[in-house]
Amino acid sequence: MVTDTLRLTGATTGIGETVLCAHCGLPVPEGLVDDAAERQFCCTGCHTAFTILHEHGLDSYYGFAERREAPVRASGRSYEEFDHPAFAQLYVTRTVEGLSRTELYLEGVHCASCVWLVERMPLLQNGVVRAELDVRRSLAVVEWDAETTPLSAIARALDLLGYPPHPYRGVARADMRRREDRAMLVRIGIAGAIAINVMLLALALYSGELNGMESRFTTFFRWMSFAVTVPAFIWPGRVFFTGAWASLRTKSLHMDLPIAIALAAGFVRGAINTVTGEGPIYFDGLALLIFALLVGRFLQQRGQRMAADAAELLHAIAPSTARIVDAGSASEQVRDIPTAALLPGMVLDVRAGETFAADGVVVRGASSVNAALLTGESRPTSVSEGTTVYAGTLNVAAPLRVRVVEAGETSRIAKLLRQVEESARRRAPIVQMANRLAGIFTAVVLVVAVATFAIKTQLNAGAALDDAIALLIVTCPCALALATPLAITVAVGRAAGNGMLIKGGDALELLATPGTLVLDKTGTITEGRTALASWSGPEWVKPLVLALEEGSSHPLADGFRRAWPGLAVPVVEQSRHVVGGGLEGVIDGRVVRIGSPRFVAEGTTRIAPAMTAALDTMDRTLTPVHIAVDGEFVALAGMGDRVRDDALAALQALRARGWRTVMLSGDATDVVAAVGRALDFDAADAIGAASPEDKLAFVEHCKQRGTVVMVGDGVNDAAAIAAAHVGIGVHGGAEACLATADIYLTRPGLTALVELTEGARRTMRVIRRNIGFSIAYNLIGAGMAVIGMLTPLIAAVLMPASSITVVLGSWYGHTFARRLRGGATTTELTA
Amino acid sequence: MSVIFIVLPLAILIVGAAVGAFVWSARNGQMDDLETPAVRMLRDEGR
């Protein structure tokens, strides 16, 4: 869709046909169309990439139906730091063939053509032996001969093709995880195969029992069932016995313990019955139980994995390199080094548009810095000599020299990220609560089973063991264990179809009961980008403003450009940028000043009559921009971040359901207060000028009084999002938000929040119904077993019956609206 | 019907072989990334 609109505005030939770039397929800007050339390119990046592919005979790249549709923006970096010994130590491993091996996170990877192209690296770059791309995670494994080729050369080659590489930390951890995953998959596969085959044998046995099968066949089938089930116990089923053993050793009751006891008791009884040739053998139920339990465990593990993966990515895309200025040498040599090798005292050279690699103090230059990453303040703040700047924030306007004060793990952003990780870990005890409850249940069942066995032995030795086993099997917390995860899995699936990605089931549980809902302002309640919201002034001023703002990279300038597209612009004779103030220029002999009220007032002597009234009526939620021409204040623009259309309705719906809504923002207090008034927030619940640390403290404080839900969209909210009971990242949020949030909303606006809390409430109702059913079932079953009304066979039939009821209940329970995943939703998910 | 004494163990052996193949493929890393190979084979003629 985006490309379509772009095509319309692109350059056109005489016949009115758009000229498309031969590499990326986007329109070529008018000025770049070269009539003499055979092929047209939208930028030099695309041209370079095309030339490389063409020279190496890789033209079939252009045969792909689905291709990268973005201009190649090679960063042109030298990637020297990739050859540094410190880098090799951190990221590079050796293969058995003596090659070097590393994993790189590639920007811009998205489709089949990318896989094809990246995996042709051995043809494009000498020394590369193997390149493999995992398209889902954008991770490329590269193996190369370090004797002949430096890694920086490979990195530059990837960069030229439009895939700027970043080092990927935690290769060792990824390897370990891969081994774990494979072991788990093998266990599930074996357990599944065994379960199916034992069930087939059981089918023969049961139908044979009805039709009077010859006893030699019956015996044979029973022994076969036994033979097939044994491997299920010694391979996939072993995890439960080791788990139970660990729980015994640490003297804590774990779900594994009753499962292990039931499995062991059923197996022993089944084995005895197989040998004696009398009574039920239970093997079918046991094999299926092992399989079902393993699958449940696998799903749960995968959810936890996703969170950790996203956190890894954040580390991977942080700046990996910094330019330091060699002190002492008169010529001021500048060279690249890895961020990991930075030490306090070094002097960094940071150009405009670059991210600071460490915390430090400005020693030369003046510029403005966008610290939205840390503070959430959407307006850049000006810095000059002596100002402290922080790693991760963006230098907007001019080159700076910065003396490093804190680097690496001690920098502010690293500390923030560590808090994020700790907050994520602190959540574990709540999850263990469920296990403890099942543990208590287990203890009771064990005691009752032993008591039944002991008492019955005194009275009638024959049926005692049967009843005890029937009790253990019929009360197996299988349905109870399924009740919660299954209902949540179904709800999470439906929610995903509605554009809500929910990572942890516990989030749904917490969202079901109203508590405190903390919302970030920028990007959550508002649209998150600066736009021209109000304008009072004559028409003739507009071209002057646009002319002056044309060359500026300031976000406010961007707002003007978007507001008046296609306006004819006069030529600027001279212009000057005052950091933290605004712009001054001469157009047609008239002096034009645009900027903050203070800056404009300096050179202004008169005020146009209309402006006095305009100043009074201006919306206080907006950032004022004054415009003066030849010393007269003639126009007033209000730049702001528009409040989302559905915000008020959604907030009122949430309040009606009993939520306390709080707005917490890094923006200036007066702006936050004004937005708060517009949206009916209590005055005390619209809090401005909050640093990430403040937000974290506020969330921690609110947690003492119940459930806290934090809704935000940036790294600055990450700690608060992780610390809150439930963290929600909203559309357009930073990658970091995804790393820590429990829920990510792919739909813009706050209406999704209302649907989410409603869906969560209904999901909890389904879960309660499931739990109630399985407990009632277990109590009745246990009662019948104790008084001897159940044989182990009937118990074994009843056990899956209860699970099936729970499955059906979860599937047909009304939680989130059933909706097919729309095209828009799925593309957003993969984007 | 006595044929079942031969056929059933045979069937179990075949299942065993299938499970063995699965274990081998999983340990060989063929299940690690289920997305890229599908995309890779579209145009895997070498160049």
Interface residues (C-beta under 8 A of the other chain):
Chain A: G57 L58 S60 G63 F64 C111 A112 V115 W116 E119 R120 L123 E132 L133 D134 V135 R136 R178 D181 R182 L185 V186 G189 I190 A193 N197 E214 F217 F220 M224 A227 V228
Chain B: M1 I4 F5 L8 P9 I12 V15 A18 V19 F22 V23 A26 R27 G29 M31 D32 D33 E35 T36 V39 R40 L42 R43 R47
